[in-house]
Amino acid sequence: MLKEANVAATHVLADFNRTLASAEALLKERPVVPSLTDALIKRMAEFYYASPLMKRRGKRGPASSQSSKVLLRS
């Protein structure tokens, strides 16, 4: 019975370690934009309102993913 408990405990500890690693990854600092320029706000609004239109038209290929990359670069 002790051997079975030890085997089960290793799997539980492995899951717990994965959970801790995921939580630590969430704590890492992310780049933050301290202030938004008018141009960036305009680009964000254009992207926000254009996204549903692109989805409705079925444009989900490289062009739509590229537009999100352009928005995030600044």
HELIX and SHEET records of a PDB file:
HELIX    1   1 LEU A    2  LEU A   27  1                                  26    
HELIX    2   2 ASP A   38  ARG A   57  1                                  20    
HELIX    3   3 PRO A   62  LEU A   72  1                                  11    
END                                                                             
